Amino acid sequence: MEYRFLLTHRDGPVEHLTLNRPDVRNALNETVIAELTDWAGAIAGDRSVRAVVLGGTGSVFCAGADLAWMSKMVAYTREENVADATAAAAMFGALDTLPIPLIGRIHGAALGGGAGLAAVCDIAVAASDAVFGFTEVKLGIVPAMISPFVLPRIGQSAARELFLTGMRFDAARSKEIGLVHAVVPTAEIDARVNAYLDEILSAAPEAVTTIKALIPRVAGRDASDVRALTAETIADRRASAEGQEGMRAFLEKRKAAWNVRR
């Protein structure tokens, strides 16, 4: 499907998804949100895709909310605001729960909702000169919709500092708090993204989907509470065709059937 503000490109089993509003620094509006939600619903059922790279055209990754969209919000009723915010929250949720790995390619800036997009990426790679910020309080609003995704990533302490001040912070700080996983010079960002892709494509796709879904079910719970869940999960994987192939390939010192060279 063609989108107005998104570019999609398939490179073998890898989908490249690019925010394409460079004239407004890839800012989010209701159309971008609807398109991202639609894309996420479609890609979730495509078993040929094993990883997604999310990036942005132009000078920045995503500068947050679009000014024209915000000007509409000023005149919204409370009910309209709730509907609008609910749609945005659903979009972040759809990206967060994709059954395939989502890698963020972050350059320039990731502010407000743009930082929220970084938080829903399973792996985020940032250029060393990128700037981040949960800047909503500077506008009299709050990072409410993205908080369920940001808090597990950066923790309450960092959230208190950065949500309450709205201060901008650099890529090194974003890695320190866990918002991104790798910081590299801009010229090396694609190489690092590709290195992560190579690792993902050497892993079993169903196993990757399974463990991605398991992480939020186990996180923060006592080991005794999830003992049955984790035992049943590994037992199912061992008995699966993919698990059998992986263990045999290891014992036979060969590459498993799913191991793809790009």
VENTA-V806316 format. One record per residue. RES is the residue in one small letter. BURIAL is # if it has 16 or more other C-alpha atoms within 10 Angstrom, else .. Layout:
BEGIN
res=RES burial=BURIAL
res=RES burial=BURIAL
END
This chain:
BEGIN
res=m burial=.
res=e burial=.
res=y burial=.
res=r burial=.
res=f burial=#
res=l burial=#
res=l burial=#
res=t burial=#
res=h burial=.
res=r burial=.
res=d burial=.
res=g burial=.
res=p burial=#
res=v burial=#
res=e burial=#
res=h burial=#
res=l burial=#
res=t burial=#
res=l burial=#
res=n burial=#
res=r burial=#
res=p burial=#
res=d burial=.
res=v burial=#
res=r burial=#
res=n burial=#
res=a burial=#
res=l burial=#
res=n burial=#
res=e burial=.
res=t burial=.
res=v burial=#
res=i burial=#
res=a burial=.
res=e burial=#
res=l burial=#
res=t burial=#
res=d burial=.
res=w burial=#
res=a burial=#
res=g burial=.
res=a burial=.
res=i burial=#
res=a burial=.
res=g burial=.
res=d burial=.
res=r burial=.
res=s burial=.
res=v burial=#
res=r burial=#
res=a burial=#
res=v burial=#
res=v burial=#
res=l burial=#
res=g burial=#
res=g burial=#
res=t burial=#
res=g burial=#
res=s burial=.
res=v burial=#
res=f burial=#
res=c burial=#
res=a burial=#
res=g burial=#
res=a burial=#
res=d burial=#
res=l burial=.
res=a burial=.
res=w burial=.
res=m burial=.
res=s burial=.
res=k burial=.
res=m burial=.
res=v burial=.
res=a burial=.
res=y burial=.
res=t burial=.
res=r burial=.
res=e burial=.
res=e burial=.
res=n burial=.
res=v burial=.
res=a burial=.
res=d burial=#
res=a burial=.
res=t burial=.
res=a burial=#
res=a burial=#
res=a burial=#
res=a burial=.
res=m burial=#
res=f burial=#
res=g burial=#
res=a burial=#
res=l burial=#
res=d burial=#
res=t burial=#
res=l burial=#
res=p burial=#
res=i burial=#
res=p burial=#
res=l burial=#
res=i burial=#
res=g burial=#
res=r burial=#
res=i burial=#
res=h burial=#
res=g burial=#
res=a burial=#
res=a burial=#
res=l burial=#
res=g burial=#
res=g burial=#
res=g burial=#
res=a burial=#
res=g burial=#
res=l burial=#
res=a burial=#
res=a burial=#
res=v burial=#
res=c burial=#
res=d burial=#
res=i burial=#
res=a burial=#
res=v burial=#
res=a burial=#
res=a burial=#
res=s burial=#
res=d burial=#
res=a burial=#
res=v burial=#
res=f burial=#
res=g burial=#
res=f burial=#
res=t burial=#
res=e burial=#
res=v burial=#
res=k burial=.
res=l burial=.
res=g burial=.
res=i burial=.
res=v burial=#
res=p burial=#
res=a burial=.
res=m burial=#
res=i burial=#
res=s burial=#
res=p burial=#
res=f burial=#
res=v burial=#
res=l burial=#
res=p burial=#
res=r burial=#
res=i burial=#
res=g burial=.
res=q burial=.
res=s burial=.
res=a burial=#
res=a burial=#
res=r burial=.
res=e burial=.
res=l burial=#
res=f burial=#
res=l burial=#
res=t burial=.
res=g burial=#
res=m burial=.
res=r burial=.
res=f burial=.
res=d burial=#
res=a burial=#
res=a burial=#
res=r burial=.
res=s burial=#
res=k burial=#
res=e burial=.
res=i burial=.
res=g burial=#
res=l burial=#
res=v burial=#
res=h burial=#
res=a burial=#
res=v burial=#
res=v burial=#
res=p burial=.
res=t burial=#
res=a burial=.
res=e burial=.
res=i burial=#
res=d burial=.
res=a burial=.
res=r burial=#
res=v burial=#
res=n burial=.
res=a burial=.
res=y burial=#
res=l burial=#
res=d burial=.
res=e burial=.
res=i burial=#
res=l burial=#
res=s burial=.
res=a burial=#
res=a burial=#
res=p burial=#
res=e burial=#
res=a burial=.
res=v burial=#
res=t burial=#
res=t burial=#
res=i burial=.
res=k burial=#
res=a burial=.
res=l burial=.
res=i burial=.
res=p burial=.
res=r burial=.
res=v burial=.
res=a burial=.
res=g burial=.
res=r burial=.
res=d burial=.
res=a burial=.
res=s burial=.
res=d burial=.
res=v burial=.
res=r burial=.
res=a burial=.
res=l burial=.
res=t burial=.
res=a burial=.
res=e burial=.
res=t burial=.
res=i burial=.
res=a burial=.
res=d burial=.
res=r burial=.
res=r burial=.
res=a burial=.
res=s burial=.
res=a burial=.
res=e burial=#
res=g burial=#
res=q burial=.
res=e burial=#
res=g burial=#
res=m burial=.
res=r burial=.
res=a burial=.
res=f burial=.
res=l burial=.
res=e burial=.
res=k burial=.
res=r burial=.
res=k burial=.
res=a burial=#
res=a burial=.
res=w burial=.
res=n burial=#
res=v burial=.
res=r burial=.
res=r burial=.
END
